[in-house]
């Protein structure tokens, strides 16, 4: 194709610089450039080389443009590639085979297009950040030097347009910060924003969507801190009862002598101190949902009353004789084994059968470690706001690796508390969690040589692995970790540790 370069530059500049909206500016760029080079999609990506983090800001393709805020933390094995990559402004890197470029492969994998060719164009937008323009075409060997030359001609207008659009975006974010925060908080309360809904909690959310339109009881099972209340929110606020009341009750926090009155209400004079009539939580939840957390702590008498509500949709206040009809959807939750309690006669068997029609088991955080980076990002934003931080601290990706190796016995709640604690102690720079020691090997009985007995190979392996783990203070991944010292892949090492019965855990040091 013969191209008048002067006209190409003029027409491209008019389109590229025609909007302060970053997605529109990107779309205008895409729509013009696709006439001259193979192009299926393009993105603007910001890079933080110091901590190995990429942030996709906006994207455009044949279907239009979209603003993005996708954070991509690079594995430590890939971070070294940032130092090798040529980010000289106006330099266009042609990557026709992603398997030959780990950085491009990681980026395109994260964006969902591993089998593509790409042009990576470094922009000098300002002195404080590094940004790249990524152009993608499906398939291998799609780009040539002539394509790179055309793109290079447009460095200045693209850089100016993207820099202006980014600054405009930042001003809008500052102006809308308060409203945005309130909207996010409301969405969280309404169960619309659940971190991990498309990954570690996908099966849970599939079950939520199945059961939410119904009115049958639901019981949420899982360890303390996995987020049972968040899932209860999601069920209520995606059901037809979402405009009705949502009453939450922590069954274990109410004294046994008051539980009947709190749940079912009382009449005036029903007991000493009952000077007025009182509606209970079930009456207040009429037309909506009641969430009974820690239902295993309910005394047997209250369990009997609850069973009547489930079966007959009615109750009587304490000290009263009037039958009161209630229309309430019941969501219960517990970290205890109700089946074992049934066997010990501390939980009613018939109540267990009525509640367990549709059990939802919420996995512990250690079984969905892929959610940890997103959860950390979520808690950093929320806690930074609550603690009045002017900006959100950047987190060291090395700390992300360590956090993903921690067993999280307290689950999401423990992670949230750790992030908050780290922010309280934060004094500037990169948030690295250096004040905490995540790793401490649990004491495992060492198999020693007894009189005249030769150790087996597995016994020797176990002793050596424990020794190395103690030397690395439990660190498995990364530089200086046990896997590197032993010359093993971290997954292989963990598999071997599991087979040998070597336990490993971590504790937090706050001094």
KAKAHU-V40029 format. One record per residue. RES is the residue in one small letter. OMEGA is omega as a letter, one per 20 degrees, with the letter a starting at -180 (999 if undefined). Layout:
BEGIN
res: <RES	RES>
omega: <OMEGA	OMEGA>
END
This chain:
BEGIN
res: <x	x	x	x	x	x	x	x	x	x	x	x	x	x	x	x	x	x	x	x	x	x	x	x	x	x	x	x	x	x	x	x	x	x	x	x	x	x	x	x	x	x	x	x	x	x	x	x	x	x	x	x	x	x	x	x	x	x	x	x	x	x	x	x	x	x	x	x	x	x	x	x	x	x	x	x	x	x	x	x	x	x	x	x	x	x	x	x	x	x	x	x	x	x	x	x	x	x	x	x	x	x	x	x	x	x	x	x	x	x	x	x	x	x	x	x	x	x	x	x	x	x	x	x	x	x	x	x	x	x	x	x	x	x	x	x	x	x	x	x	x	x	x	x	x	x	x	x	x	x	x	x	x	x	x	x	x	x	x	x	x	x	x	x	x	x	x	x	x	x	x	x	x	x	x	x	x	x	x	x	x	x	x	x	x	x	x	x	x	x	x	x	x	x	x	x	x	x	x	x	x	x	x	x	x	x	x	x	x	x	x	x	x	x	x	x	x	x	x	x	x	x	x	x	x	x	x	x	x	x	x	x	x	x	x	x	x	x	x	x	x	x	x	x	x	x	x	x	x	x	x	x	x	x	x	x	x	x	x	x	x	x	x	x	x	x	x	x	x	x	x	x	x	x	x	x	x	x	x	x	x	x	x	x	x	x	x	x	x	x	x	x	x	x	x	x	x	x	x	x	x	x	x	x	x	x	x	x	x	x	x	x	x	x	x	x	x	x	x	x	x	x	x	x	x	x	x	x	x	x	x	x	x	x	x	x	x	x	x	x	x	x	x	x	x	x	x	x	x	x	x	x	x	x	x	x	x	x	x	x	x	x	x	x	x	x	x	x	x	x	x	x	x	x	x	x	x	x	x	x	x	x	x	x	x	x	x	x	x	x	x	x	x	x	x	x	x	x	x	x	x	x	x	x	x	x	x	x	x	x	x	x	x	x	x	x	x	x	x	x	x	x	x	x	x	x	x	x	x	x	x	x	x	x	x	x	x	x	x	x	x	x	x	x	x	x	x	x	x	x	x	x	x	x	x	x	x	x	x	x	x	x	x	x	x	x	x	x	x	x	x	x	x	x	x	x	x	x	x	x	x	x	x	x	x	x	x	x	x	x	x	x	x	x	x	x	x	x	x	x	x	x	x	x	x	x	x	x	x	x	x>
omega: <r	a	r	a	r	r	r	a	a	a	r	a	r	a	a	a	a	a	r	r	a	r	r	r	r	a	r	r	a	a	r	a	a	r	a	r	r	a	r	a	r	a	r	a	r	a	r	a	a	a	r	a	r	r	r	a	a	r	r	r	a	a	a	a	r	r	a	r	a	r	r	r	a	r	a	r	a	a	r	r	r	r	a	a	a	r	r	r	a	r	r	r	r	r	a	r	a	a	r	a	a	a	r	r	r	a	a	r	a	a	r	a	a	a	a	r	a	r	r	a	a	a	r	a	r	a	a	a	r	r	r	r	a	r	a	r	a	r	a	r	a	a	a	r	r	r	r	a	r	a	a	r	a	a	a	r	r	a	r	a	a	r	r	a	r	r	r	r	a	r	r	a	r	a	a	a	a	a	a	a	r	r	r	a	r	r	r	r	a	r	a	a	a	a	a	a	a	a	a	a	a	r	r	a	r	r	r	a	r	a	a	a	a	r	a	r	r	r	a	a	r	a	r	r	a	r	a	r	r	r	r	r	a	r	a	a	r	r	r	r	a	r	r	a	r	a	a	a	r	a	a	a	a	r	a	a	a	a	r	a	a	a	a	r	r	r	r	r	a	r	a	a	r	a	r	r	a	r	r	a	r	r	r	a	a	a	a	a	r	r	a	r	a	a	r	r	r	r	a	a	r	r	r	r	r	r	r	r	a	a	a	r	a	r	r	r	r	a	a	r	a	r	a	r	r	r	a	r	a	r	r	r	r	r	a	r	a	r	r	r	r	r	a	r	r	r	a	a	a	r	r	a	r	a	a	r	a	r	r	a	a	a	r	a	a	r	r	a	r	r	a	r	r	r	r	r	r	a	r	a	a	a	r	r	a	a	r	r	r	r	r	a	r	a	r	r	r	r	r	r	a	r	r	r	a	a	r	r	r	r	a	r	r	r	r	r	r	r	r	r	r	r	r	a	a	a	r	r	r	r	a	a	a	a	a	r	a	a	r	a	r	a	r	r	a	a	a	a	r	a	r	a	r	a	r	r	r	r	r	r	a	a	a	r	r	r	a	r	r	r	a	a	r	a	a	a	r	a	a	r	a	a	r	a	a	r	a	r	a	r	r	r	a	r	a	r	r	a	a	r	r	a	r	a	a	r	a	r	a	r	999>
END
